[in-house]
Amino acid sequence: MRDRRAFHSWRTVPLYEILWQTWQTNVIIGKDKAMADTEGEILTLDEVAVYLKAGKRTVYRLAASGEIPAFKLGGTWRFRRSELDQWIAASISNKKKPDER
């Protein structure tokens, strides 16, 4: 025979409350946490190549020449996502200025 108390215990909390709590945790709290994580995120050369949709050699060349914000850690290139985003924004604004005369 089935234990009805075990079946009934999970139903004491209405479904909408469970859904609301899950939504709050995943969407509201998780979103802020994700935003904070990406700002200070440090990327590898491979990740930057994917992020910029460029080749690994191109990213390496840009880093080695100082054209892209990067630093070396243990002999490998690393990139801060926030600095890359600023570099992209600056590159875009520099291209627009000569055309806007």
Residue, then its C-alpha position, 0 to 999 in steps of 0.5 A: m500500500r502507498d504511503r499517502r503522507a509522502f504523496h501529500s507532503w509535497r503538495t502542501v506548497p502550492l505549485y505557483e509558489i514553487l514556480w515563483q521561487t524557482w523563477q526568482t532564484n534563476v532569473i532575478i538573482g542568477k541574472d545579477k550574478a551572471m552579470a557580475d561574473t562576466e565583468g571580471e571574467i578572464l578569457t584565454l586566447d581560444e575563448v577570445a577568438v570565439y568571442l571575436k569570431a576571429g582566428k587564433r593567429t589573428v588574436y595572438r598577433l593583435a595581443a603580441s603587437g599591443e593592439i588588443p588589451a591583453f596580458k601574459l600569465g605563465g607564458t600564455w595570453r589572457f584577456r579581461r572581457s570588460e577591457l575587450d568590450q571597451w576596446i571594441a566600443a572604442s574601435i567602433s567609435n573611432k571608425k564612425k568619427p571620420d565618416e560623420r564630418 
